[in-house]
């Protein structure tokens, strides 16, 4: 008798529904597993056998064949333990086969029969909903993660005995034995928004920096901070998530899929509710930055999707790690190719980078700087021209004075900055309604012709700036996008000369350190 059980396999960030088939027939006692299986899946044979034995269930002395289809898709991971065990139990008549139909099973077994958490439950639940599968039985530790998907009944089980009791019961009694898990998504978001963030009021004496970061947050622009050690660059970057607009439910689901596949959603955290803030160490490998590996998975830049990728002391990252950022910063995705196929991971992040102006950190204060011009040039050249060309806002962070530290805290607070950002975001939302655009930084050259209209004086000013600064086409467009965001921050419908000049100032600082033509 052949028993067919539904399960799922993760391919990149997506799930594909698969079938676990079990056949128990007469013949030489053995247990074969087929279907293009990875090492972890092959090992499931022993995990399932020993787990059932320790729960008082012995496999019959028969020829057992397990087929995981379709056979042209490689299966990896430990999610197949439960569907294999259920297929065997149904074939052995220990549970009614009809009670397993239309249910997707996934989970890992320990040798004592406990059902353990796995990665990728959220993509499985989303695909189950898309395929019309109404019920999933998964590890109890993953139940809240799966329950965020409306329209799919989620049952969380702790061990094999509990699973057998549930599947062996009358369907009308099953929800009494193990009640389905539910999650109130709106309540989750409300609770998260009520939590206090670190406040920019604690950052003393850097009002220009706060203004620049507020503009960056409003338009989702890439930022480079350059200044001496201790000027507050890291402190400022870590407070940026508190002024960014909140994630929508759709965005949260998109980000949560990435974290689910990475196994970063714990039992108490069913979704990612705030924009990610990723701050990798400068020793990070190229694969860890971009994603990949033997079994391709999201890298650091994909984990920063819809949030911030912060590179502290950016010049100390390897050139390869920095250059990896170039294409994702433009295309908003990473494509990893392997023998078994290509995998696409989203990478729509805001790059926030911080560097010192020279190895000693004191340039351009020549009274304190001990570096030679060649050392400074070599140090700064670690950020290539193409990377700099993709940065919208470059801002200096001067050394903080004693008066700034000892005086009464004043200046822009996170609450004030967040309000200005949210107002600008509402303006953008209304302007780009139906266009699939959220922020000014996402405008394509074609979109700019429609949405960024300049007056005669403003057009003349931009032409002069283009020639004088020897801008690239990308640099020219980025100045206009930043000017559009500044106008939104100020509540102006049209871009004025003052907005363009402020945007130019944020780009002109690059000339001071890297020279014209950057």
N, C-alpha and C positions, 0 to 999 in steps of 0.2 A: 504493500500500500504506500502510495506517495502522498506526503503531506506538504502543503505549500504555505509558507509563512512570509509575510511582508516585512521588509526592513529597509534601511537606507545606507548609502555610502557617500562620503563627502569627497567631492572633486573640487579642489580650490576652496571657494566659498559657497558652492552650490551642492545640493543633495540630489542624488539620483536614486529612485526607488528600485530596489532589487528584490529578488525572490530567493528564499532559503528553502530548498526542497530536501526532504528526508525520505529514504526508502529503506525499510527493514524487511529483508527477505532471507530465505533459507540459503545456506552455503557455509563456506569456511568462515568462522567468526573473525571479523575484522571491522575496522571503521575507516573508510576512505573519504577524503574531502577534496573536491575538485571545483574549478571555476576561476583560474588565474588569481591565486591567493598570495598575499604577502605573508611575511614570517609570523606576525602577530595572529593572523587569521588561522594559519596552520596550527599554531599552538592552542587554539581554542578547543581542539579535539580533546586534549588532556585536561584542560580546565573544566570543560563541561562534564567529562566522564567522572573526574574525582569529586566535583561539586555535587553531582547527583548521588554518587556513592555515599558521601558524607551526610546526605539528607535521607539516607535509607532507600535509595532507588538504584538498582543495578541494571545495567544495560543487558539485554538478552544475548545469549550466545548465537548471534546471527550475523549475516553480512549486512552492514549498515553503510549506506552511501549518502553523503551530504553534497548537494550541488548548489553553489551560490551563483545565480545567473542574473544578468547576462554575462557569459563567460569572456566577452571581449573587453570588459572593464576590470581593471586591476582593483582588488579589494585590500584595504589596509586598515589597521586599527583593531580595537577590541570590542567594537559595538555589536559584533555578530554572535557573541556568546549566548545571549538570551534567545534570539530567534532560533539558533541551532538547538538549544535545550528545549524550547517549546515545540519545535518540529519533531524532535525525538519523543517527547512526552505524548504528543498527539498520535504519532505512529504506534506507540506502545499502548494506546487506549487509556492512558492515565488521566487525560483531560479530553473533553469532547471537542472534536475538530471544528464543529460549527461555531464554538465559542471563540475561535481564533480568527475567523474570517473577517476581513475588512479592518483589521487592527495592525498597526505598525509597531513592531517590537525592536528595542535597542537597549543594550546594556552590557556591562562586563561582569563576569562572575569571578569571585574569589573561591579558593578551594573548599571553604566551609559553607558555601552556598549563599554568601552575602552578595547582593547586587550593588556594584560600585558605579560611581559617576563616570561619564564619558564626555568627550568633546563633541561639539557640533550638533547638539540637540535642537537649537533654534533654527538653523537651516533645514533640518529634518522636518520640524513642525510646519514651517512655511511651505515646504514642498508637499507635505501631506495635505495641507489645506488646498493647495493648487490642484492636486490630483483627486480631490474629493474624498480623501480618507478622513473619517470622522473621529477616529479613536487611536490613541497612542498609549502603550504601556512601556514605561521607561524607569530608570533608577529614581528612587525617591529624592536623591540629592539633586537631580536635574528637573524635578517636577515643576518648580516655579519658573524656571527658564523656559520650558515648553509651554506653560500656561499663559504666557503673554500673547500667544497667537489665538485670536478669537475664532471660534468655529471648529476647534479641535478639542475633543475631550481628552484630558490628561490624567492618567492613573499612575501614581508613583509607588513602586514596590521596593521592599527592603531586602528580601531574600527569596530563594526558590520556593520554600514552603508556603510563603504568603502568596506567591504567584500561582502555585498549583491550587491553593484554596480558592483564590479569586476566579480563575478560569474554570474550575470544576463546579462552581456554584451556578444556580439558576440566574440567567441574565437580569431578572427583576431584583435579585438580592445582591448583585455585585457591588452596586454603589453604596450599599449599607456596610458591606465588608470593608471596602476601601473607598471612601468618598473621593470624587474627582477633585483635583486641585484647581483653584481659580486665583487670578491676580487682578486687582483693580489698578490698571495702568495710570489712570488720571490721578488717583490718590498717591501713587508712587511719585509722579512728577511734582505734585503739590508739596509733598514732604521734602523732596530734594531741593526745590526752589526756596524753601523756608530756611535752609541751612546757611549760616553766615560764611562768607569767604574772607580771605585776608584783604585788608583795605589799603588802597593807594595813599590814604592819608598818612600812613606810616613812612612813606618814602619822602624824605625831606629834600627840598632844594632842587627838584628836577621837574619843574612844571613844563618845560619844553618837551621833555621826554614823555611826560604823561599825555600831553596834547598829541604827540606823534603816535603814541600807542592807542589813543582813543580813535584817531583817524584810521589806523590800521585795523582795529577791531570792527569799526563801522563798515569798512569796505572789504574786509578779509584780505588785506594787503600784506605782502612779505616785508619783513623789517630786519634791518641790521643796526645794532647798537655798538658804538665804538667809543671807548673811553678808558681811563685808568682803573686799576683794581680798586674795589671798594666804593665805586661810584653808584652802585645800586642797580646794575644791569640785570643780574640774576633775580634780585628781589622784584624788580619791575616785571620781568617775564613771568614769574610764578603767579603774579596777581592778574594776569591777562584773562584767564578763564572766567574770572568773576565779573568782567565787563562785556564779555561776548554775549550775543543773543542766545537764548536757550535753544536746545535741540527740539525740533518738532518730533512727534511720535514716529513719523516715517523715517526721519533722520536717525533717531535713536535705534530703531529696528535695524537700520542699515549698519550702524556702527556695532550694535550688539552682535550681529552675525559674525563680524570679524573676531570679536572677543570670545564668542562661543567656540569658534573653530580653534582658537588659540588656547582654549581652556582657562580663560581669565575671568569667567563669570562664576563666582563661588555660590554656595547653596543659598546664601542670604541676599545675593545680588542678581536679580533676574534680568535686569537690563542695564545698559549704560545710559545714565540719565543726564550727565553733564558732558560738555565737549571735552574730548581727551586732551591731555597735556603730557606729551612724551618728551623725555629729556635723556637721550642715550649718552653713555660715556664715550669719550673720543676714541677709545680702543675698539669700538664696535666693528665687526667684520662687514664686508660688503654684502654677504648673503643675509646677515641679520638686519641690515639696513633696508635692503630692497625686498627681501622675501625669497623663498626658494628652499633649497635642501633636497634630500632624497625624495621626501614626500613634500611637495611644494606647499608652503603656508605663508600667511601674511607676514611681512617684515615690519620694522619699526615705522616706516613712513605710511604703511597702510593702517597700523594701529593708531596713527595720528589723524586718520580720516575724519573730516568735519571738525577738526580741532587744531591744536598747535604742536608743531615739531620744533622743540627748542634745542639749539646747538650752542652750548656754553663753551667758550674758548674754541670757536669754530675752526680756527686755523690749525688746531692740533689734530683734527680729524684727518684721516688719510685722504689723499687726492682722489682716489677711486671712490671712497664713500661719499665725498662731496659731489663728484661728477655724476654719480648715480641719481642725484636729485634733479638734474637738469630736465630730463624728459618728463618725469612725473609732475614737475612744477608747471609744465605746459599742458600735458595731456590729461592730468588728473587721474592717472591709472598706471599700474605696473603690470607688465605681461612677462610671465616666467614660462619658458619653454623647456619641456623635458621629453624623454623618449615616448612616454604614454600620452602626451598631449600638451597643450598650452593652457595656462591658468591666468585669469585676469583678476587683479586685486585693485580695488579703488584706492586712490591716494590724493584726495582733495584736501590738502592741509594748508595751514598758514605757517610759513617758515619764519621763525624768530631766532636770529643769530646774535651772539655777543662776542666781541673780540677786544683785546687790548690794542692800542695803536702801535705798539712795538714790543720787542721781547722784554724790556724792563718795565713797560707800561706807562712811561712818563711823557712820551712824545705827544704834542709838539713843544712841550716845556723844555727848551734846550738847556736851561739851568739845572734841570734835574735828570734829563735823559742821558744815559751812558751809552746809547747804541750809535753805531756808525750809520750813515745813509744807506750803505749796502746791506747792512743787517736789517734795517727797517724795510727796505725794498723787498728783500728775500722773504721776510716774515709776512708782509701783507700780500705778496704774490701768491700765497697758498690759496687765496680766494681768487679763482680765475675770472677773467672778463665775462664769459657766458653766465657764470653764477651771479655775478654782480648785476648783470643786465636784467636778471629776473627778479631783482629786489626792488620794490617800489619805494620804500622809505628807508633812508639812511640817516641816523640821528646821533649826534655827539652827546656823551654823558660827561659833563665836566666834573672835576673833583668837588666833593661836598665840603663846604666851609664849616668852621666851628659854629658860626652864627646860625647856619641851617640846622645843626644838630641840637644846639642849646636853646634855640628860640621855641616859641609856642608852635605846635603843629598847625599848619594851615596849608591852603592850596586845595587842589581838586581831590575829592574823595572818590572811592569806587562807586558810591551811589550816584553822585553827580555824573560821572563818566558813563555809567551804565545807562542813565536816562538819556543822555545825548546820543549814545550809540543806538539805543532802541528807537528813538525818534528818527534817526537817519535810516535805520533798517526798514521802518514803516514807509518812509518815502520811497525807498528802493523797491519794496514789495509792491507798492501801488504802481510805480513806473513800469516795472517789468512783468506785470500781471499777464499770465498766459504765455510768457516767453521762455519759461524754464530757467530763468536767471534769478539768483538770490542777492548777489553782491556785485558792486561795480567792478571788482577785480575779474569777474567772469566774463566781461564783455569781449566779444570777438571784434576784429577790425570792421566787419560788416555791421555788427550791432552798434559800434561807436558812431558810424555814419548816421544812424537813426536817432540815437539817444544823447549824443554829445554834440550839441550845436553851439558854435561860438559866434559872438558878434564880430564886427569888422575890426575893432581895436584888439580884441582878444586873439583873433586869428593872426593879426599882424605880429602881436607879441610872441605867439607860439612859433611863428616862422623865424623870427629873430633868434629865439632860444635854440631852435633846431640847428641853425647854422653855427651859432656861437659855441654851443656845447658839443657839436659834432656827434649828435645823437644817432643811435641806431633806430630802425623803425620800431623795435620793441620798446626802447627807452622812451621814444616819443609817445607811444600809446600809453605807457604806464604813467607818464606825467599827467596826461589828460584824465586817466581813470582816477588818480589820486586827487586831482583838482575837482572832479565830479563829487568825490566823497567829501572833500572839505566843504564844498557848497552845500551838500546835504547836512553836514554837521552844523553849519551856520544857518540852516533853514532857508537858503536862497534857491529859487527855482532855476536861475541861469548861472552859468559859470562866469565869474568876473575876473578881472585882472589880478586882484589880490589873491584869489584862490589859486590861480596859475603860478604866481610868484612864490607862494608858500610851497606848492608842490615841487617847484624847481629847487627851492632851498633844500628839500629833503633828498634831492638827487645830486645837488651841487657839492655836497660834502664829500662824495666819492672822488671828485676831482682833486680835492685837497690832499687826499691820501694815495690815490692811485693814478692821478693825472688825467688829462683830457683823452677822450676816445674810449673810455671804459664803458 
